[in-house]
């Protein structure tokens, strides 16, 4: 079986390249010492907008979300106060205006987002779309809500827009009329958000996922396996782990090849498959390579495993919990976004 996978443009990517990308956790540098000043080529992923614009530390992600949450709470409080003053000045009732609002926390926002992200999976699975189309829609939604909150934009509306965009990006085209008719939502809510979502994505539509690197590792591991049936099972379990990773922050923290390799490593443990045999073959050819694997790549794989075992977003949000958050969300409406308000 061939050891190459295909990238989005149909170019062959060897498993050696994927393994190199997994091992190289830092930016490559250009060597200008040669007299010819030959410029070294970056790895394919390092040339992407995802690598250059959508990588964060966990603390940076937490800060972005906390800032968006606190800013919108302050705005809503101020606008409710102003709405109340305007109504009193005009002799209108203020009984319907909320008081002492219990605003949503960042954790509650993430929980409701996870609930709707899983709806994307269900709908696209019903449409028999490939996993990478689903993943693109989820990543679009995650990127949008890094600097926006569900108290400003309801996740269901953003979900539909991201799904529509993902179908276009990944070449599974569907007219807006056909798409909106499925959800009985009308085309306007989707189209009204489309430019805003694109702007918040910084018009970076190409998304790299761990699925293709995972296939590359599956092919490459065949060189050192004596049990293809077990390796096939490892690969299938790894794909499910990659699906789960979409609900976490891993896509913002690590390279797709690193997530893919971690998924294969975890799946190998679950299926009692000898992953170390492959690690010795691919990453430990000499003392220097072994040291780089142990000091650079292995801690990344272990951290990804920790996230997949401990992150609460890996567990589906109960519908009752999601409904409760959604009910509170209805109370946290900004009067400035209500066409019936004085503001």
QUIFEN-V819884 format. One record per residue. N is the residue number from 0. SS is DSSP state (h for helix, s for strand, l for the rest). PSI is psi in whole degrees, 0 to 359 (NA if undefined). D_FIRST is the distance of its C-alpha to the first C-alpha in whole Angstrom. Layout:
n-><N,N>
ss-><SS,SS>
psi-><PSI,PSI>
d_first-><D_FIRST,D_FIRST>
This chain:
n-><0,1,2,3,4,5,6,7,8,9,10,11,12,13,14,15,16,17,18,19,20,21,22,23,24,25,26,27,28,29,30,31,32,33,34,35,36,37,38,39,40,41,42,43,44,45,46,47,48,49,50,51,52,53,54,55,56,57,58,59,60,61,62,63,64,65,66,67,68,69,70,71,72,73,74,75,76,77,78,79,80,81,82,83,84,85,86,87,88,89,90,91,92,93,94,95,96,97,98,99,100,101,102,103,104,105,106,107,108,109,110,111,112,113,114,115,116,117,118,119,120,121,122,123,124,125,126,127,128,129,130,131,132,133,134,135,136,137,138,139,140,141,142,143,144,145,146,147,148,149,150,151,152,153,154,155,156,157,158,159,160,161,162,163,164,165,166,167,168,169,170,171,172,173,174,175,176,177,178,179,180,181,182,183,184,185,186,187,188,189,190,191,192,193,194,195,196,197,198,199,200,201,202,203,204,205,206,207,208,209,210,211,212,213,214,215,216,217,218,219,220,221,222,223,224,225,226,227,228,229,230,231,232,233,234,235,236,237,238,239,240,241,242,243,244,245,246,247,248,249,250,251,252,253,254,255,256,257,258,259,260,261,262,263,264,265,266,267,268,269,270,271,272,273,274,275,276,277,278,279,280,281,282,283,284,285,286,287,288,289,290,291,292,293,294,295,296,297,298,299,300,301,302,303,304,305,306,307,308,309,310,311,312,313,314,315,316,317,318,319,320,321,322,323,324,325,326,327,328,329,330,331,332,333,334,335,336,337,338,339,340,341,342>
ss-><l,l,l,s,s,s,l,l,l,l,l,s,s,s,h,h,h,h,h,h,h,h,h,l,l,l,l,l,l,l,l,l,l,l,l,l,l,l,l,l,l,l,l,l,h,h,h,l,h,h,h,h,h,l,l,l,l,h,h,h,h,h,h,h,h,h,h,h,h,h,h,h,h,h,h,h,h,h,h,h,h,h,h,h,h,h,h,h,h,l,l,l,l,l,l,l,l,l,l,l,l,l,l,l,l,h,h,h,h,h,h,h,h,h,h,h,h,h,h,h,h,h,h,h,h,h,l,l,l,l,h,h,h,h,h,h,h,h,h,h,h,h,h,h,l,l,l,l,l,l,l,l,l,l,h,h,h,h,h,h,h,h,h,h,h,h,h,h,h,l,l,l,l,l,l,h,h,h,h,h,h,h,h,l,l,l,l,h,h,h,h,h,h,h,h,h,h,h,h,h,l,l,l,l,l,l,l,l,l,h,h,h,h,h,h,h,h,h,h,h,h,h,h,h,l,l,l,h,h,h,h,h,h,h,h,h,h,h,h,h,h,h,h,h,h,l,l,l,l,h,h,h,h,l,l,h,h,h,h,h,h,h,h,h,h,h,h,h,h,h,l,l,l,l,h,h,h,h,h,h,h,h,h,l,l,l,h,h,h,h,h,h,h,h,h,h,h,h,h,h,h,h,h,h,h,h,h,h,h,h,l,h,h,h,l,l,l,l,h,h,h,h,h,h,h,h,h,h,h,h,h,l,l,l,h,h,h,l,l,l,l,l,l>
psi-><141,147,20,148,173,136,181,334,7,4,140,130,112,157,331,321,317,317,321,318,322,320,326,97,350,168,143,154,156,132,112,11,335,143,331,352,47,129,123,143,138,158,153,312,327,349,356,157,329,316,321,342,347,36,136,165,163,322,324,320,314,319,318,313,319,319,314,318,312,323,317,327,316,319,315,317,314,319,327,318,316,320,319,316,319,320,316,318,330,7,25,158,147,13,332,354,134,149,148,54,139,88,157,143,168,320,321,323,314,323,316,324,319,323,314,330,325,336,325,315,314,316,314,330,321,324,358,39,150,157,326,335,315,315,321,316,318,317,320,314,319,318,318,319,15,323,11,164,160,349,346,319,119,135,332,317,315,322,312,319,318,324,317,317,319,322,321,315,318,13,36,70,146,133,153,326,316,319,310,331,331,324,359,38,345,154,330,313,325,312,326,331,347,312,321,316,315,318,318,337,357,25,29,99,335,127,131,130,164,355,313,315,323,319,321,316,322,314,316,325,344,338,338,20,149,13,85,326,317,321,321,320,320,315,317,319,321,320,322,324,323,320,314,324,336,335,351,189,8,325,340,346,328,163,150,321,326,319,319,314,321,319,318,321,316,315,323,320,314,327,11,44,144,87,326,332,319,319,319,322,319,322,352,49,335,180,320,316,321,318,318,320,312,326,335,304,316,316,325,314,320,323,320,319,319,315,315,340,339,336,123,340,348,343,133,137,130,141,325,318,315,320,319,317,319,323,319,327,324,332,338,44,136,119,331,342,4,114,343,355,164,331,NA>
d_first-><0,4,7,9,11,14,18,21,21,18,18,14,15,13,12,15,17,17,18,21,22,22,24,26,29,31,32,31,34,35,36,39,40,39,41,39,39,35,34,31,28,28,24,23,24,28,29,29,32,30,30,34,36,34,34,37,38,39,43,42,41,43,46,45,45,48,50,49,50,53,54,54,56,59,59,59,62,64,63,64,67,68,68,70,73,72,73,76,77,77,78,75,74,71,71,67,66,64,66,64,61,58,55,52,50,47,45,46,45,42,42,43,40,38,39,39,35,34,36,33,30,32,33,30,28,31,30,26,25,22,23,23,26,28,27,28,31,32,32,34,36,36,37,40,41,41,44,46,47,47,51,50,48,47,43,43,44,41,39,39,39,36,34,36,35,31,31,32,30,27,28,29,32,35,39,41,43,40,39,42,43,41,42,46,46,47,46,48,47,44,45,47,45,42,44,45,41,40,42,42,38,39,38,34,32,28,27,24,23,20,18,16,16,15,12,11,12,11,7,9,11,9,10,13,13,15,15,12,15,17,14,13,17,17,15,17,20,20,19,23,24,23,25,28,28,29,32,33,34,30,29,32,32,29,26,23,20,23,23,20,20,23,22,19,21,24,22,21,24,25,22,24,20,21,20,22,20,17,20,21,18,18,21,24,23,27,30,30,27,28,31,29,27,30,32,30,27,28,31,29,27,30,32,29,29,33,33,31,33,36,36,38,37,34,36,37,40,43,44,48,47,45,48,51,49,49,53,54,52,55,57,56,57,58,61,60,57,59,61,64,65,68,65>
